[in-house]
Amino acid sequence: MTAPPLPRLDPDRPVLIAGPTASGKSDLALRIADASGGVIINADASQVYDCWRVVTARPSPQDCARHPHRLYGHVPWNVVHSAGDWLREVAPLLRAGAGARPIIVGGTGLFFAALTQGLADIPPVPPQVRARADKMALAALRDALDPANRARVQRAWEVQQATGRGLAAWHDATPPPMLDVAACHALVLEAPRDWLSPRIATRFDRMIAAGALDEVAAMRAHHDPSLPAFRAIGVPELMAHVAGDIDLDTARDRAVIATRQYAKRQRTWFRARMAGWTPIAPG
């Protein structure tokens, strides 16, 4: 299929590219950089981890040689990396004089929301506070939040314990966004399900052929399902195969289904939160 023509872009304005997994975001970023320059900045929560190149479809070394790429594979596997961490890392790349104009590309909607809507600067919760919360019953953590959502209740308790301020107070003090969407070229790739589903399956097969299974096997000794790195799409399924729990065909089928489900959640987010962005046809 011939790629659609690029939209007309001001080479001095930042570019934001969002879209579901396997929709061609990285290729679009490269085409824009080829046409008008720029530094490509990752906005995908799984592609930050140093242990995953193949299984998260990070840009290849050849692509990285074409144009500068930033915030890919720079976080150790055992670190919990948040939207706030990413926002602090991206800030110096956006400052005047930082270099080529930014082309920020990824599928993590929360990263784009933090960038263009602001994010409360809540300090990290000390490990000892989180360890206490992990051991507590939900009833002991519950406050004004949804009592059925343990993660939200525990997060509120941890922040209160660690900072002495409630989540509402932190959110009320949210700083202004780093980028104004109106001052950017904000693009969102449209990816109809019938078009995207076979691409997801084909891409996962290419990942297997390119060494995704070896990549996961190399991390088996460190496997910890509680860490975000090991929740990257495709990793749990391939890790189950490496452990001998399921055969490779089953792992492949489950990973493809999980990826399609993730893409559906992404499309829902983009429709709800990026209605004002410019839709781009897939290539």
GIRAGI-V575698 format. One record per residue. N is the residue number from 1. RES is the residue in three letters. SS is DSSP state (a for helix, b for strand, c for the rest). PSI is psi in radians with two decimals (NA if undefined). Layout:
N & RES & SS & PSI
N & RES & SS & PSI
This chain:
1 & MET & c & 2.33
2 & THR & c & 2.33
3 & ALA & c & 2.48
4 & PRO & c & 2.73
5 & PRO & c & 2.59
6 & LEU & c & 2.55
7 & PRO & c & 2.76
8 & ARG & c & 2.13
9 & LEU & c & 2.39
10 & ASP & c & 2.10
11 & PRO & c & -0.17
12 & ASP & c & -0.13
13 & ARG & c & 2.43
14 & PRO & c & 2.64
15 & VAL & b & 2.30
16 & LEU & b & 2.25
17 & ILE & b & 1.95
18 & ALA & b & 2.82
19 & GLY & c & 2.82
20 & PRO & c & 2.83
21 & THR & c & 2.47
22 & ALA & c & 0.26
23 & SER & c & -0.07
24 & GLY & c & 0.41
25 & LYS & a & -0.81
26 & SER & a & -0.67
27 & ASP & a & -0.71
28 & LEU & a & -0.71
29 & ALA & a & -0.73
30 & LEU & a & -0.71
31 & ARG & a & -0.70
32 & ILE & a & -0.75
33 & ALA & a & -0.68
34 & ASP & a & -0.71
35 & ALA & a & -0.64
36 & SER & a & 0.26
37 & GLY & c & 2.93
38 & GLY & c & 2.84
39 & VAL & b & 2.26
40 & ILE & b & 2.17
41 & ILE & b & 2.26
42 & ASN & b & 2.36
43 & ALA & c & 0.79
44 & ASP & c & 2.16
45 & ALA & c & -0.43
46 & SER & c & -0.50
47 & GLN & c & -0.07
48 & VAL & c & -0.35
49 & TYR & b & 2.41
50 & ASP & c & -0.33
51 & CYS & c & -0.25
52 & TRP & c & 1.94
53 & ARG & c & -0.95
54 & VAL & c & -0.86
55 & VAL & c & -0.31
56 & THR & c & 0.10
57 & ALA & c & 0.73
58 & ARG & c & 2.70
59 & PRO & c & 2.50
60 & SER & c & 2.84
61 & PRO & a & -0.59
62 & GLN & a & -0.73
63 & ASP & a & -0.72
64 & CYS & a & -0.43
65 & ALA & a & -0.40
66 & ARG & a & -0.72
67 & HIS & c & 2.66
68 & PRO & c & 2.40
69 & HIS & b & 2.39
70 & ARG & b & 2.64
71 & LEU & c & 0.58
72 & TYR & c & 2.26
73 & GLY & c & 0.57
74 & HIS & c & -0.03
75 & VAL & b & 2.26
76 & PRO & c & 2.61
77 & TRP & c & -0.49
78 & ASN & c & 0.24
79 & VAL & c & 2.38
80 & VAL & c & 1.98
81 & HIS & c & 2.17
82 & SER & c & 3.01
83 & ALA & a & -0.61
84 & GLY & a & -0.71
85 & ASP & a & -0.81
86 & TRP & a & -0.71
87 & LEU & a & -0.70
88 & ARG & a & -0.60
89 & GLU & a & -0.60
90 & VAL & a & -0.41
91 & ALA & a & -0.87
92 & PRO & a & -0.37
93 & LEU & a & -0.21
94 & LEU & a & -0.17
95 & ARG & c & 2.61
96 & ALA & c & 2.35
97 & GLY & c & 0.07
98 & ALA & c & -0.25
99 & GLY & c & -2.60
100 & ALA & c & 2.75
101 & ARG & c & 2.50
102 & PRO & b & 2.43
103 & ILE & b & 1.76
104 & ILE & b & 2.11
105 & VAL & b & 2.36
106 & GLY & b & 3.14
107 & GLY & c & 0.13
108 & THR & c & 1.76
109 & GLY & a & -0.60
110 & LEU & a & -0.60
111 & PHE & a & -0.79
112 & PHE & a & -0.65
113 & ALA & a & -0.76
114 & ALA & a & -0.70
115 & LEU & a & -0.71
116 & THR & a & -0.15
117 & GLN & a & -0.18
118 & GLY & c & 2.76
119 & LEU & c & 2.30
120 & ALA & c & 2.31
121 & ASP & c & 1.21
122 & ILE & c & 2.20
123 & PRO & c & 2.66
124 & PRO & c & 2.52
125 & VAL & c & 2.23
126 & PRO & c & 2.54
127 & PRO & a & -0.61
128 & GLN & a & -0.53
129 & VAL & a & -0.78
130 & ARG & a & -0.67
131 & ALA & a & -0.70
132 & ARG & a & -0.78
133 & ALA & a & -0.66
134 & ASP & a & -0.52
135 & LYS & a & -0.16
136 & MET & c & 2.59
137 & ALA & c & 2.69
138 & LEU & a & -0.69
139 & ALA & a & -0.53
140 & ALA & a & -0.33
141 & LEU & a & -0.43
142 & ARG & c & 2.38
143 & ASP & c & -2.25
144 & ALA & c & -0.08
145 & LEU & c & 3.04
146 & ASP & c & 1.98
147 & PRO & c & -0.25
148 & ALA & c & -0.18
149 & ASN & c & 1.62
150 & ARG & a & -0.72
151 & ALA & a & -0.77
152 & ARG & a & -0.72
153 & VAL & a & -0.78
154 & GLN & a & -0.69
155 & ARG & a & -0.76
156 & ALA & a & -0.74
157 & TRP & a & -0.78
158 & GLU & a & -0.79
159 & VAL & a & -0.75
160 & GLN & a & -0.78
161 & GLN & a & -0.71
162 & ALA & a & -0.55
163 & THR & a & -0.28
164 & GLY & c & 0.09
165 & ARG & c & 2.53
166 & GLY & c & 2.86
167 & LEU & a & -0.69
168 & ALA & a & -0.71
169 & ALA & a & -0.72
170 & TRP & a & -0.74
171 & HIS & a & -0.58
172 & ASP & a & -0.44
173 & ALA & c & 0.32
174 & THR & c & 2.24
175 & PRO & c & 2.88
176 & PRO & c & 2.73
177 & PRO & c & 2.68
178 & MET & c & -0.59
179 & LEU & c & 2.41
180 & ASP & c & 2.14
181 & VAL & a & -0.63
182 & ALA & a & -0.37
183 & ALA & a & 0.09
184 & CYS & c & 2.89
185 & HIS & b & 1.76
186 & ALA & b & 1.90
187 & LEU & b & 2.40
188 & VAL & b & 2.18
189 & LEU & b & 2.19
190 & GLU & c & 2.36
191 & ALA & c & 1.49
192 & PRO & c & 2.53
193 & ARG & a & -0.77
194 & ASP & a & -0.48
195 & TRP & a & -0.67
196 & LEU & a & -0.64
197 & SER & a & -0.86
198 & PRO & a & -0.53
199 & ARG & a & -0.69
200 & ILE & a & -0.80
201 & ALA & a & -0.78
202 & THR & a & -0.72
203 & ARG & a & -0.68
204 & PHE & a & -0.66
205 & ASP & a & -0.68
206 & ARG & a & -0.63
207 & MET & a & -0.78
208 & ILE & a & -0.80
209 & ALA & a & -0.51
210 & ALA & a & -0.04
211 & GLY & c & 0.27
212 & ALA & a & -0.66
213 & LEU & a & -0.72
214 & ASP & a & -0.66
215 & GLU & a & -0.78
216 & VAL & a & -0.74
217 & ALA & a & -0.62
218 & ALA & c & -0.34
219 & MET & c & 0.11
220 & ARG & a & -0.70
221 & ALA & a & -0.38
222 & HIS & a & 0.03
223 & HIS & c & 2.18
224 & ASP & c & 1.79
225 & PRO & c & -0.27
226 & SER & c & -0.27
227 & LEU & c & 2.42
228 & PRO & a & -0.59
229 & ALA & a & -0.62
230 & PHE & a & 0.04
231 & ARG & a & 0.09
232 & ALA & c & 2.47
233 & ILE & c & 2.25
234 & GLY & c & -0.46
235 & VAL & a & -0.84
236 & PRO & a & -0.68
237 & GLU & a & -0.78
238 & LEU & a & -0.58
239 & MET & a & -0.64
240 & ALA & a & -0.63
241 & HIS & a & -0.78
242 & VAL & a & -0.61
243 & ALA & c & -0.12
244 & GLY & c & 0.21
245 & ASP & c & -0.53
246 & ILE & c & 2.76
247 & ASP & c & 2.96
248 & LEU & a & -0.67
249 & ASP & a & -0.72
250 & THR & a & -0.74
251 & ALA & a & -0.75
252 & ARG & a & -0.83
253 & ASP & a & -0.72
254 & ARG & a & -0.67
255 & ALA & a & -0.71
256 & VAL & a & -0.75
257 & ILE & a & -0.78
258 & ALA & a & -0.67
259 & THR & a & -0.72
260 & ARG & a & -0.68
261 & GLN & a & -0.70
262 & TYR & a & -0.75
263 & ALA & a & -0.64
264 & LYS & a & -0.75
265 & ARG & a & -0.68
266 & GLN & a & -0.81
267 & ARG & a & -0.69
268 & THR & a & -0.76
269 & TRP & a & -0.86
270 & PHE & a & -0.70
271 & ARG & a & -0.67
272 & ALA & a & -0.62
273 & ARG & a & -0.19
274 & MET & c & 0.65
275 & ALA & c & -0.46
276 & GLY & c & -0.03
277 & TRP & c & 2.79
278 & THR & b & 2.09
279 & PRO & b & 2.45
280 & ILE & b & 2.29
281 & ALA & c & 2.52
282 & PRO & c & 2.72
283 & GLY & c & NA
